[in-house]
Amino acid sequence: MTNRIHKKLAAAGYGSRRKIEKLIREGRITVNDKVAKLGEQINGNEKIKLDGKLLFCNSKKKINQHIIYNKPNNEITSRYDPKGRKLVFDSLPSIKNARWVSVGRLDFSTTGLLIFTTDGDLANKLMHPSTEILRKYAVRVHGSPSHSLLRKLTSGILLEDKLARFDVLESVGGSGVNRWFRVGLKEGRNREVRRLWNEIGFDVTRLIRISYGPIQLPRRLKIGKYETLSVDQVNSLYEISKIKPSH
């Protein structure tokens, strides 16, 4: 069975279809040592390279895998870091003939829930803004913001010429000079949670992602550990992504 190259590589977890198309236009992808063409049909048995590096993309039907990971505050959500910091992928189980794809990112000092899958199409759809999946975070801030300032966070604040706001904002207590809140938003722009709080004059001293759509961070999952998603959990992700499971 053949497929267009951008669809095949996206499903294998090498980026969105749009990103793959861009790489093809730039001449960075080759098929059997020839520069790939937009719309080129492949069966997955070809020798496909990106910037000279061999990519895995065969035609055999595979059973996709899906896990969650409780990220520590000293790992980076990347496959490479020029500063030599530990990568989240270093802590994941090794798999053959596939690669883990992270559903979204967390910055270096943010902890909590990360979803990983070997289904690149699923990952890309879950991250796409059009899907409008709610991400929830537990936030600790230094100080006690007034009700009027909290209303700004839900009514909207201009960040880089685009309105940003929390779709969910709940006070969950705290002691001394620190206060805890539970917040949720439907997009994942870079450091958006921290930036919103900074805009009203408060520093985030701790940030934990506690849910991504229907998937919640279990209390039993220790920091730096992972666990496999159940069949029902996996099906819930395919349901909200509105794509057919490839498992």
C-alpha positions, 0 to 999 in steps of 0.5 A: 500500500502506498501513501503520499510521503508527507502523510507517511512521515507524519504518521511515523512521528516526524512532524505535522504534514505541513512541516513535512511539506516544508522540508520537502520544498527545502530539498532536505528529504531524499527518497532512495538518495533522490530529492523527494517531491511534493505528493510523491507516493511511497510504500514505506520500504524506501530509504528515506533520509532527512538532512542525510539521516536515515528515517524509519518508515516501513509499510508493516502494520504496527500497533501504536503505543501510548504512555504518560510521564510525570516530568521532573523540573530538571528535564527538557522536552526536546530530542536535543539540547545544546546545553547538555541538559537531560531530555525527557526521552532519556527516561522513556522506555525504549521501543523498536521500529518506532519513535516516541512523539511528545504531545505538546511541551513543558518548559524546563522548570514545569513539571507534570503530565506529558503524553507520548505516543508512537502515532504521529497523526494523533499527536499532531491533531491533539496539539493543533489549535483547532482541536481546542483541547483544555489543558489544566495546571496547578499554579503557585504564585507569590502573593495574593492577587485581588479579585479584579486582577483575577478577572483580567486573567479570565476576560483576556490580556493582550500578549504579543498582539493576541488576546490570551486568557484562562478558560478555567481559574479556581483558587485552591488555597495556600498559606503564608505568602503563597497561593495555589490556583487551578487554571485551564486554557485551550491553547499551548503558546510558549510559557503562556501560563507564566506570562499571563500571571506576570502580566498582572504582576505575579511570579509563578513559583511552581507550575504543574500540568495536571491534565490534558483533555480527558487524561489526568495525572494520577496521584500514584504516578511518581515524578520521573516515572511513566505508565501505559494508558488504558484502552479506554484512555487511548480511545478517548484521545482518538475520540477528541482528535476526531481521527480513526485509531491506527492501532 
